[in-house]
Amino acid sequence: MQDSAILLDSKILENSKELKLIDYWLKVLNRPQGWHYDLDIVWILKELEKNKVYKGSTILDAGAGLGITQFILASLGYNVISLDFSDRVIPKYAKRIFNIEKIKNDAFNYEHDYINFVTYTTEQRVEKIEESNRNNVLFKLKNKFINLYFKFRNYFYFVNELTKSHKDYGKITFIRDAFHKIHLNDNTVDAVVSVSAIEHADRSLLKDNLNEFRRVVKVDGPILISTSANNETQLDSFHKKTKGICFSKKSISDFGYNLIFKEFDYKFVESKLLNDDLFINRIDRYYSQDPDSEFYKKRMKKFPYLPVGIMIFKNHK
């Protein structure tokens, strides 16, 4: 088992059973999708399978928010500890399908500007699109019809899911905690996953965050982190629109004790993504209809950063 980092490119989506699973749960729970989250989630699901993290295992989803990953994992039979530093409300659709418990953490005492920056609801996404196009009456009218269509279509999927048995679904436990001080015992979880979250935590606490992940995972358990990579060798950068760090290759090398880089040619991977119709066509309307987004009308010449998958293991000293 080797600590490794790989830029996530479009080949991971080819003939992907995981992609169909993502599509299904996005509809059932009426959720938007981050522009690269297909890559992140498919990579994580494949690596869990490769590393023999079986149904019934307990997985810590670090920085879960209300993202789709935790619900996909629970639908596959994993028990999920859903950790985030934001105070979340259990989604009304999800709580009718999954066994979700929210545990109060009186010991939580942490402030970060991203806590009040992030938004979770589909309604906020719709409002943002309409506000960005407020002077275009025809666009707003068309957008309302499209949103109604998706709302009713997704509700049909939700109602259909309610007719199914959920006895094989895993439990989800919401806890509020910061990465650098997780209130779990040592060797509690079989795996840690984190989808595009660690770049929003304090950069100065990166080592503490990673050490906490290692502490709570069992020996030989995989820690699967997706985050943002830039095209720099030495210097991190900051993406203002998402308030996230884009890690340099040097910084990424510090994630693992003996980390090796696999397929890490930034320009090559970026070119593949820019020319992959499946990937481009799946970019959410939240991005493609926002004039202030790099993805407006899907006319990208480059990406603001690329998703990178980092796998590290507890047994490495």
GUMILO-909619 format. One line per field, with one value per residue (C-alpha): residue number from 1; residue in three letters; x negated, y negated, z negated. Coordinates in steps of 0.02 Angstrom, whole numbers. Layout:
BEGIN
pos (NUM	...) .
code (Ala	...) .
east (X	...) .
north (Y	...) .
up (Z	...) .
//
This chain:
BEGIN
pos (1	2	3	4	5	6	7	8	9	10	11	12	13	14	15	16	17	18	19	20	21	22	23	24	25	26	27	28	29	30	31	32	33	34	35	36	37	38	39	40	41	42	43	44	45	46	47	48	49	50	51	52	53	54	55	56	57	58	59	60	61	62	63	64	65	66	67	68	69	70	71	72	73	74	75	76	77	78	79	80	81	82	83	84	85	86	87	88	89	90	91	92	93	94	95	96	97	98	99	100	101	102	103	104	105	106	107	108	109	110	111	112	113	114	115	116	117	118	119	120	121	122	123	124	125	126	127	128	129	130	131	132	133	134	135	136	137	138	139	140	141	142	143	144	145	146	147	148	149	150	151	152	153	154	155	156	157	158	159	160	161	162	163	164	165	166	167	168	169	170	171	172	173	174	175	176	177	178	179	180	181	182	183	184	185	186	187	188	189	190	191	192	193	194	195	196	197	198	199	200	201	202	203	204	205	206	207	208	209	210	211	212	213	214	215	216	217	218	219	220	221	222	223	224	225	226	227	228	229	230	231	232	233	234	235	236	237	238	239	240	241	242	243	244	245	246	247	248	249	250	251	252	253	254	255	256	257	258	259	260	261	262	263	264	265	266	267	268	269	270	271	272	273	274	275	276	277	278	279	280	281	282	283	284	285	286	287	288	289	290	291	292	293	294	295	296	297	298	299	300	301	302	303	304	305	306	307	308	309	310	311	312	313	314	315	316	317) .
code (Met	Gln	Asp	Ser	Ala	Ile	Leu	Leu	Asp	Ser	Lys	Ile	Leu	Glu	Asn	Ser	Lys	Glu	Leu	Lys	Leu	Ile	Asp	Tyr	Trp	Leu	Lys	Val	Leu	Asn	Arg	Pro	Gln	Gly	Trp	His	Tyr	Asp	Leu	Asp	Ile	Val	Trp	Ile	Leu	Lys	Glu	Leu	Glu	Lys	Asn	Lys	Val	Tyr	Lys	Gly	Ser	Thr	Ile	Leu	Asp	Ala	Gly	Ala	Gly	Leu	Gly	Ile	Thr	Gln	Phe	Ile	Leu	Ala	Ser	Leu	Gly	Tyr	Asn	Val	Ile	Ser	Leu	Asp	Phe	Ser	Asp	Arg	Val	Ile	Pro	Lys	Tyr	Ala	Lys	Arg	Ile	Phe	Asn	Ile	Glu	Lys	Ile	Lys	Asn	Asp	Ala	Phe	Asn	Tyr	Glu	His	Asp	Tyr	Ile	Asn	Phe	Val	Thr	Tyr	Thr	Thr	Glu	Gln	Arg	Val	Glu	Lys	Ile	Glu	Glu	Ser	Asn	Arg	Asn	Asn	Val	Leu	Phe	Lys	Leu	Lys	Asn	Lys	Phe	Ile	Asn	Leu	Tyr	Phe	Lys	Phe	Arg	Asn	Tyr	Phe	Tyr	Phe	Val	Asn	Glu	Leu	Thr	Lys	Ser	His	Lys	Asp	Tyr	Gly	Lys	Ile	Thr	Phe	Ile	Arg	Asp	Ala	Phe	His	Lys	Ile	His	Leu	Asn	Asp	Asn	Thr	Val	Asp	Ala	Val	Val	Ser	Val	Ser	Ala	Ile	Glu	His	Ala	Asp	Arg	Ser	Leu	Leu	Lys	Asp	Asn	Leu	Asn	Glu	Phe	Arg	Arg	Val	Val	Lys	Val	Asp	Gly	Pro	Ile	Leu	Ile	Ser	Thr	Ser	Ala	Asn	Asn	Glu	Thr	Gln	Leu	Asp	Ser	Phe	His	Lys	Lys	Thr	Lys	Gly	Ile	Cys	Phe	Ser	Lys	Lys	Ser	Ile	Ser	Asp	Phe	Gly	Tyr	Asn	Leu	Ile	Phe	Lys	Glu	Phe	Asp	Tyr	Lys	Phe	Val	Glu	Ser	Lys	Leu	Leu	Asn	Asp	Asp	Leu	Phe	Ile	Asn	Arg	Ile	Asp	Arg	Tyr	Tyr	Ser	Gln	Asp	Pro	Asp	Ser	Glu	Phe	Tyr	Lys	Lys	Arg	Met	Lys	Lys	Phe	Pro	Tyr	Leu	Pro	Val	Gly	Ile	Met	Ile	Phe	Lys	Asn	His	Lys) .
east (0	-79	-33	5	77	158	241	417	454	603	552	617	794	791	919	935	1067	1030	1083	1257	1266	1219	1351	1485	1453	1435	1612	1684	1616	1635	1454	1335	1162	992	910	779	870	911	724	696	837	806	622	666	793	672	531	642	681	498	446	580	679	837	1020	1051	887	885	825	786	842	737	812	970	1085	1245	1150	1209	1060	1122	1292	1217	1106	1253	1354	1212	1223	1083	1110	1058	995	1034	919	925	883	1048	1207	1317	1503	1543	1620	1806	1793	1642	1717	1865	1747	1598	1573	1489	1440	1374	1260	1238	1057	1047	858	858	768	700	724	685	751	799	932	1043	989	1050	1232	1323	1495	1551	1663	1512	1431	1587	1592	1408	1432	1581	1493	1343	1461	1582	1590	1634	1823	1831	1692	1779	1943	1859	1760	1918	1993	1833	1822	2003	1969	1817	1910	2055	1943	1833	1985	2042	1874	1889	2065	2010	1864	1986	2070	1908	1838	1697	1653	1482	1439	1308	1334	1276	1218	1200	1067	1000	812	656	530	389	484	603	698	680	575	417	445	632	664	620	587	587	653	655	726	655	656	480	437	565	484	344	184	81	174	147	28	144	291	199	136	315	371	231	273	457	435	389	218	210	369	365	382	452	444	494	440	383	216	138	5	-131	-277	-316	-180	0	131	302	464	567	733	736	625	513	327	258	112	-56	-144	-264	-121	-33	-194	-180	-10	-90	-248	-308	-189	-218	-139	-41	11	-22	-43	69	80	112	253	329	329	415	552	578	603	711	894	959	871	914	1097	1118	1062	1207	1311	1258	1091	1134	1269	1174	1091	964	912	761	883	1008	1089	960	835	686	511	438	492	464	385	392	457	324	351	233	226	131	123	109	-23	-154	-262) .
north (0	-161	-341	-421	-572	-575	-711	-650	-647	-600	-420	-377	-414	-292	-152	-198	-109	-238	-380	-305	-294	-478	-528	-430	-506	-683	-663	-579	-712	-857	-909	-1012	-945	-1029	-1044	-910	-806	-667	-635	-648	-532	-400	-394	-374	-235	-140	-155	-95	59	88	73	197	79	182	150	128	35	-135	-281	-457	-583	-733	-898	-810	-961	-906	-831	-677	-567	-521	-469	-364	-278	-242	-174	-51	12	-89	-172	-354	-477	-640	-776	-960	-1123	-1200	-1175	-1078	-1039	-862	-875	-837	-713	-622	-596	-503	-379	-361	-331	-495	-546	-718	-722	-885	-931	-1052	-1049	-1130	-1297	-1348	-1495	-1500	-1621	-1476	-1420	-1566	-1567	-1396	-1370	-1206	-1227	-1203	-1355	-1465	-1399	-1445	-1619	-1646	-1599	-1716	-1859	-1840	-1856	-1983	-2092	-1948	-1925	-1783	-1690	-1706	-1642	-1495	-1459	-1451	-1319	-1218	-1225	-1168	-1022	-966	-991	-878	-751	-737	-725	-574	-489	-532	-459	-303	-282	-290	-131	-32	61	-29	107	133	-53	-110	-236	-417	-512	-702	-776	-954	-961	-1039	-929	-968	-910	-767	-701	-517	-383	-316	-180	-214	-207	-88	-228	-418	-506	-692	-773	-945	-1004	-1014	-1162	-1264	-1229	-1331	-1305	-1321	-1171	-1053	-938	-934	-891	-747	-681	-677	-578	-455	-444	-399	-274	-93	-26	6	-93	-210	-398	-462	-650	-746	-927	-1065	-1066	-1208	-1203	-1266	-1162	-1262	-1390	-1369	-1488	-1545	-1535	-1683	-1629	-1467	-1529	-1378	-1341	-1267	-1160	-1156	-994	-1028	-1050	-893	-794	-838	-751	-578	-513	-424	-496	-455	-550	-455	-535	-711	-808	-958	-1023	-850	-811	-984	-961	-792	-864	-1014	-897	-766	-787	-676	-778	-947	-905	-856	-1024	-1090	-1239	-1328	-1358	-1367	-1499	-1611	-1754	-1773	-1591	-1525	-1398	-1521	-1442	-1303	-1403	-1363	-1381	-1318	-1269	-1371	-1215	-1027	-896	-784	-620	-589	-419	-393	-251	-246	-111	-229	-306) .
up (0	61	24	192	282	452	555	591	776	883	913	740	800	946	926	744	640	506	620	636	447	431	558	467	296	363	431	277	160	284	262	370	412	404	574	538	406	529	540	353	303	437	387	203	235	345	218	75	179	226	44	-11	-121	-125	-159	-345	-370	-456	-351	-409	-277	-326	-269	-209	-216	-133	14	104	57	-117	-50	89	-39	-154	-8	23	-156	-237	-406	-386	-515	-428	-495	-455	-545	-489	-590	-471	-462	-406	-230	-230	-85	-156	-328	-252	-168	-284	-469	-515	-690	-734	-886	-978	-1013	-1160	-1146	-973	-981	-813	-695	-510	-377	-262	-388	-338	-156	-102	-50	-33	45	225	204	170	329	431	354	394	578	594	506	622	771	695	851	968	956	1082	994	825	897	982	824	718	834	834	645	628	744	642	478	530	614	459	346	446	413	228	214	306	185	38	102	85	-64	-154	-279	-197	-201	-324	-463	-447	-602	-588	-700	-707	-722	-647	-557	-677	-832	-793	-943	-898	-979	-897	-766	-755	-568	-427	-302	-288	-134	-101	55	96	-84	-154	-41	-140	-309	-385	-285	-444	-517	-370	-463	-613	-501	-417	-584	-650	-497	-529	-713	-693	-550	-583	-534	-346	-320	-169	-185	-20	2	156	164	282	372	468	603	487	425	268	228	170	239	179	279	220	293	192	50	70	76	238	183	272	309	165	41	104	77	-108	-124	-131	-213	-55	73	256	401	532	697	638	801	768	947	1018	896	919	1108	1092	982	1097	1244	1160	1208	1069	936	1010	1040	857	786	682	739	580	666	850	827	709	806	666	676	770	843	917	1071	1055	1157	1047	1114	950	776	618	540	563	442	367	276	130	47	-115	-239	-427	-428	-353	-489) .
//
